[in-house]
Amino acid sequence: MTSRVVHVDIHGQRYAVRCDLEPQYIGELADYLDEKMRMAAQELTTADPLRVAVIAALNVVDELFRARANTAVAAGEWSSRAAVIEQLVDAVLSDARTRAVNQ
């Protein structure tokens, strides 16, 4: 892919973003961040854009960390389930071998 410039609006400011990603995806990211900044601005008593951006960034990072933790938990659950299935398959194969030898 070739690098291109995508123009996005975030919190009332227009930005030119140079990247290799699809313009639609960059737009979705910008829309998401814009919404997070709008929510942060509603909660703050100051309209300082830097403060709004930092609070929005903290909220996004919190979501990322929670998603990572949930993924790790899910991976652990899948690993445990796979181990149980492996034990069941081993038991069935062992039983089948025993029957085949005894017949």
C-alpha positions as CSV (number, residue, x, y, z in Angstrom):
1,M,0.0,0.0,0.0
2,T,1.1,3.5,-0.6
3,S,1.1,6.3,2.0
4,R,-1.6,8.9,1.6
5,V,-3.0,11.9,3.4
6,V,-6.4,11.5,5.0
7,H,-8.1,14.6,6.4
8,V,-10.1,14.1,9.6
9,D,-12.0,16.4,12.1
10,I,-11.4,15.8,15.8
11,H,-12.8,18.0,18.5
12,G,-13.4,20.9,16.1
13,Q,-9.9,20.7,14.5
14,R,-9.0,19.5,11.1
15,Y,-6.0,17.2,10.9
16,A,-4.0,15.8,7.9
17,V,-3.0,12.2,8.7
18,R,-0.4,10.6,6.5
19,C,-0.5,6.8,6.7
20,D,-0.8,3.5,4.8
21,L,-4.2,2.6,6.3
22,E,-7.5,2.7,4.5
23,P,-9.1,6.2,4.6
24,Q,-12.4,4.8,5.9
25,Y,-10.6,3.1,8.8
26,I,-8.8,6.4,9.7
27,G,-12.1,8.1,9.6
28,E,-13.6,5.5,12.0
29,L,-10.7,6.0,14.3
30,A,-11.1,9.8,14.2
31,D,-14.9,9.5,14.8
32,Y,-14.3,7.3,17.8
33,L,-11.7,9.7,19.3
34,D,-13.9,12.7,18.5
35,E,-16.7,11.0,20.5
36,K,-14.4,10.2,23.4
37,M,-13.2,13.8,23.5
38,R,-16.8,15.1,23.3
39,M,-17.7,12.9,26.3
40,A,-14.6,14.1,28.2
41,A,-15.4,17.7,27.5
42,Q,-18.9,17.2,28.9
43,E,-17.4,15.9,32.2
44,L,-14.7,18.6,32.6
45,T,-15.3,22.1,34.0
46,T,-12.6,23.4,31.7
47,A,-12.6,23.6,27.9
48,D,-8.8,23.3,27.6
49,P,-8.4,21.1,24.6
50,L,-5.2,19.5,25.9
51,R,-6.9,18.5,29.1
52,V,-9.8,17.1,27.2
53,A,-7.4,15.2,24.9
54,V,-5.5,13.7,27.9
55,I,-8.7,12.6,29.6
56,A,-10.0,11.1,26.4
57,A,-6.7,9.3,25.9
58,L,-6.9,7.9,29.4
59,N,-10.4,6.6,28.7
60,V,-9.3,4.9,25.5
61,V,-6.2,3.4,27.2
62,D,-8.5,2.1,30.0
63,E,-10.6,0.4,27.3
64,L,-7.5,-1.1,25.7
65,F,-6.2,-2.5,29.0
66,R,-9.6,-3.9,29.9
67,A,-9.9,-5.5,26.4
68,R,-6.4,-7.0,26.8
69,A,-7.3,-8.4,30.2
70,N,-10.5,-9.9,28.9
71,T,-8.6,-11.4,26.0
72,A,-6.1,-13.0,28.4
73,V,-8.9,-14.4,30.5
74,A,-10.6,-15.8,27.5
75,A,-7.4,-17.3,26.2
76,G,-6.9,-19.0,29.5
77,E,-10.4,-20.4,29.4
78,W,-9.9,-21.7,25.9
79,S,-6.6,-23.3,26.9
80,S,-8.3,-25.0,29.9
81,R,-11.1,-26.3,27.7
82,A,-8.6,-27.5,25.1
83,A,-6.7,-29.4,27.9
84,V,-10.0,-31.1,29.0
85,I,-10.9,-32.0,25.5
86,E,-7.4,-33.4,25.0
87,Q,-7.8,-35.6,28.1
88,L,-11.1,-36.9,26.9
89,V,-9.8,-37.7,23.4
90,D,-6.8,-39.4,25.0
91,A,-9.1,-41.5,27.3
92,V,-11.3,-42.5,24.3
93,L,-8.2,-43.5,22.2
94,S,-6.7,-45.4,25.1
95,D,-10.0,-47.3,25.6
96,A,-10.3,-48.0,21.9
97,R,-6.7,-49.3,21.8
98,T,-7.4,-51.6,24.8
99,R,-10.6,-53.0,23.1
100,A,-8.7,-53.5,19.8
101,V,-5.9,-55.5,21.6
102,N,-8.4,-57.6,23.6
103,Q,-10.5,-58.5,20.5
